[in-house]
Structures are given as C-alpha cells and as structure tokens.
C-alpha cells in the first residue's frame, strides 16, 4: 500500500492536465447534468457530464438535456468493461487503455522518448493504469509520445464549449462616467454613462475547441448593460453608451444616462456607488449539429459625487458674474 501511495503521489507530482483553467467559468454553478471536476494536484477545474459508471459497474441512466443540447456521452472501457472516463489519475484513453496526463514541463529534448519524433506535432504523456487486486493493487506508469491530441477528452460539445470560453478570457466592463472621478456633478443635471468596447469586454469574440471528430465554434457578445446607480434606481442600456464630449454641452446622453435628484452628501463616502453589469450572450454550435446558448455576466464599479448649486452674492455694481458653485458641505 505504501508503494502504491508513493507511486500515486509521484505521478501527480510530475504531471499536469491539458485542460485549460476556465477563468471565465470557474465561478458559478455547473449547468444541469454537469459537475465541476477539480484535480487539486494539478490546480485545474472544468465542467463535464456526470459520471457515466455506477457503483455496480453498469452505466447510469443518462440525463436528458434540452432540445438544443442533444448530446452523446463517450463510453470508456477497459478490456470491454465499463470504466470511469475521468479520475484523479487523468482522462481515460480507450486507445491506450490507461489514464493520460500531459507532462508539463515536457522531458528534456535529449530524452530518448523524443527520438525520431517531431516536437512541434505532439507531446509526451504519462499513461497510468492501476493493476493487481486488493493488497496487491498498484499503479503502473509508462511515458508515451502522442501526435496531436489523444482520445481522452469526453466527446461532449459542452465540455469543449467551456474550454473555448476559458480561452476568450472575458473581462469586466471598463466603465466610464461624466462626471468622472475627481469631478462633482449637480442635482438634476445630466450624467453620462458608457463602457469602453474591446473584444474581451464587449465582443464580438469567437473561439473554437476541438477533439478528434468534434469541433465547437463559440461566439460571445454583450447584449445589454445593467447600471445600478446607488440612489435606488437602475438603468438597462441596450448599447455600450455614448462617450461624453465637451462639445455636447449640457444635455442628456442619447442612449445611456441618468439625473440624480438628491446630492450624495448622505452616502457613506459622500459618493454614489455605481455598478455596471454586462450581460453576455454566448452561442455555440458543433460539427455534430448541436447548438446551445449560455448566459454570463461581468460586473465593475465606480463612484459618482453629486452636489447642489449654491448661489454666490456679488456686488451689483460690479461687472463680475460669479457662477453658482456646487455645494458639498459636510463631505
């Protein structure tokens, strides 16, 4: 048992999974019928269909996905017997009859395992399998070179969809306001709101992910921005908003603006806390004809300071005309 445990620890210490850490989907709950799989030793997580193999070795009844997600599970077998497709040892390969994990970093280029191999067309993988019975059970590891990508990925479009989303690196909105930081707006005067567009913060952005025999194409685009304005009001903008220019003068934003009816003096920081939440519309389709849609949100915040105009007395005989100044008494 000690030998098996040591071999197991050594295998995990040397290897890491080829799965990309899904930064965009690491937070939140898996979709129906899916579970989040995390391999702690490799610091990686991903979503996949729930386990295909029950305790008695028989296949569990498959969950029935919606019409837009008629997907098939990959069947894993070891010598004809049902086998869990994913475990702490890696992902099962029917071709190699073992769990595979990519070596990262790879072995030195002078290693015999690279002999005669094209470094740009493949990689070195650890092929791990448990052998023996009861107290004689132990792990056997061999290292192999595989061209391209092996048949370890569960052939399930949604698994590839989340992999493509992770590669998009969708980011929080880059929000802008007028008045902005360091400025003071006035009660009942126009406030302009907008977000700066980029591929990762607004879209459209497309990515693809593939395994042998299956490719998914994923497209993400923000469809609306919800603004929480700190005074109890919310605003939904179907566009990114219009950046303010001084030539616009004092007028309302044509597509995303607000007017505060009270000063921000009573707020904890004498400013209104403003939050912008972008709502992503993510659609995908696979070469097997499957299609689907996944919602996702990203949020960012800022603060807006609002004062009120205070008249300034001037000498009526003077030609000077002092404008009203915003009051921020108590802040």
Buried (B, 14 or more C-beta within 10 A) or exposed (E): EEEBEEBBEEBBEBBBBBBBBBBBBBEEEBBEBBEBBBBEBBEBBBBBBEBBBEEEEEEEEEEEBEEEBBBBBBBBEBEEEBBBBBBBBBBBBBEBEBBBBBBEEBBEEEEEEBEEBEEEEBBBBBBBBBEEEEEEEBBEBEBBBBEEBBBBBBBBBBBBBBBBBBBBEBBBBBBBBBBBEEEBBBBEBBBBBBBEBEBBBBBEBBBEBBBEEBBBBBBBEBEBBBBBBBBEEEBEBEBBBBEBEEEBEEEBBEBBBBBBEBBBBEBEEBBBBBBBBBBBBBBBBBEBEBBBEBEBBBBBBBBBBBBBBEEEEEEEEEEEEEEEEBBBEEB
